Amino acid sequence: MARLLALPGVVRVTDKAAVGDALAEPGVTPDVRYATSSTLLNAHRATDDADFSYLCNGKHAETVKPAVAAIDHDVTLRGTRGRGATVPYLLDAWTGRAMRLARYTQDGDDVTLCVTLQPGGDDDRRAGTARTVR
């Protein structure tokens, strides 16, 4: 353990609340940021041409805390390929239909959009994937 901790960039964190600061110190940033805390879950994947972010109002247990509730807040998706100007799309995972989003803001490689999802039901599956392409 001592050899590991002696390496540059290795930090020991003893408090869960300090993990974010420990990651931010060397410049590690999250791929997705929420404007407010919620039960929104995400998974991010990138190809040479696009970033894909799957968003859903998560319910992975019957007694999840905080309780799963409606989501209606801004989400910022970080572009990972340094492409500059991009256009976000909503991809319906059931039909494959891609719809260009009309309302979003962009700051460098970051795209911010409002995500509104109800817990369970059809809204979760239609959330699909927010896609950012050239």
C-alpha positions in Angstrom: 0.0 0.0 0.0 2.8 2.4 0.8 4.4 1.9 -2.7 1.0 2.6 -4.3 0.4 5.7 -2.2 3.9 7.0 -3.1 3.0 7.1 -6.8 2.1 10.4 -8.4 -1.7 10.9 -8.7 -2.6 8.3 -6.0 -4.5 9.7 -3.1 -6.1 7.9 -0.2 -9.6 9.1 0.7 -11.0 8.2 4.0 -14.3 10.0 3.7 -16.8 9.2 0.9 -17.7 12.9 0.8 -14.1 13.8 -0.2 -14.0 11.6 -3.3 -15.3 14.3 -5.6 -12.6 16.8 -4.5 -9.9 14.1 -4.7 -10.9 13.4 -8.3 -11.2 17.1 -9.3 -7.7 17.9 -8.0 -5.9 16.2 -10.9 -8.6 17.3 -13.4 -10.9 14.3 -13.5 -14.4 15.5 -14.3 -17.7 13.7 -14.5 -19.2 12.9 -18.0 -22.7 13.9 -16.7 -23.6 16.6 -14.2 -27.1 17.2 -12.7 -28.4 20.6 -11.7 -30.0 19.0 -8.7 -29.7 15.7 -6.9 -32.1 13.1 -8.2 -32.5 9.4 -8.9 -31.5 9.9 -12.5 -29.1 7.2 -13.6 -26.8 7.5 -16.6 -24.3 5.5 -18.6 -21.9 7.2 -21.1 -20.2 5.6 -24.1 -18.2 7.3 -26.9 -17.3 6.4 -30.4 -15.0 8.3 -32.9 -18.1 10.1 -34.1 -20.4 10.6 -31.2 -21.0 10.5 -27.4 -24.0 8.5 -26.2 -25.6 9.1 -22.8 -28.3 6.7 -21.6 -30.5 8.4 -19.0 -33.3 6.8 -17.0 -35.2 7.5 -13.8 -33.7 4.6 -11.9 -35.3 2.2 -9.7 -32.9 -0.6 -8.8 -34.6 -1.5 -5.4 -38.0 -1.3 -3.8 -36.6 0.8 -0.9 -34.1 3.1 -2.8 -33.2 6.3 -1.0 -34.0 8.9 -2.0 -37.3 7.6 -3.2 -37.7 7.5 -7.0 -39.6 10.6 -8.0 -40.3 12.6 -11.1 -37.3 14.2 -12.6 -37.4 17.6 -14.1 -34.0 19.4 -14.1 -31.0 20.3 -16.3 -28.4 17.8 -17.1 -25.0 18.7 -18.6 -23.4 16.1 -20.9 -19.6 16.4 -21.4 -18.4 15.8 -24.9 -15.2 13.6 -24.7 -13.7 14.1 -28.1 -13.0 17.8 -28.2 -15.3 18.3 -31.3 -16.5 21.8 -30.4 -20.0 22.6 -31.8 -22.2 19.5 -31.6 -26.0 18.8 -31.9 -27.8 16.8 -29.3 -30.4 14.1 -30.4 -32.8 12.0 -28.4 -32.7 8.4 -29.6 -35.8 6.3 -28.9 -34.2 3.0 -27.9 -37.4 1.1 -28.8 -37.9 2.4 -32.4 -34.4 3.7 -33.2 -35.9 7.0 -34.2 -33.5 10.0 -33.6 -35.0 13.4 -32.9 -32.9 16.5 -32.9 -33.4 18.5 -29.7 -34.6 22.0 -30.1 -33.8 23.4 -26.6 -30.3 23.1 -25.2 -27.3 25.2 -24.5 -23.7 24.6 -25.3 -20.5 25.7 -23.6 -17.5 24.3 -25.4 -17.9 20.6 -25.5 -20.6 20.6 -22.8 -24.3 20.4 -23.8 -27.0 21.2 -21.2 -30.5 20.0 -21.7 -33.6 19.6 -19.5 -34.5 16.0 -18.6 -38.1 15.3 -17.6 -38.9 11.7 -16.6 -41.5 10.0 -14.5 -40.6 7.0 -12.4 -41.4 3.7 -14.1 -43.8 3.4 -17.1 -43.2 4.5 -20.6 -41.2 7.7 -20.0 -38.2 5.8 -18.7 -37.8 3.6 -21.8 -38.4 6.5 -24.2 -35.6 8.5 -22.5 -33.3 6.4 -24.7 -30.0 8.0 -25.4 -29.1 11.6 -25.7 -26.6 11.7 -28.6 -24.2 14.4 -29.5 -22.9 14.4 -33.0 -21.0 16.8 -35.3 
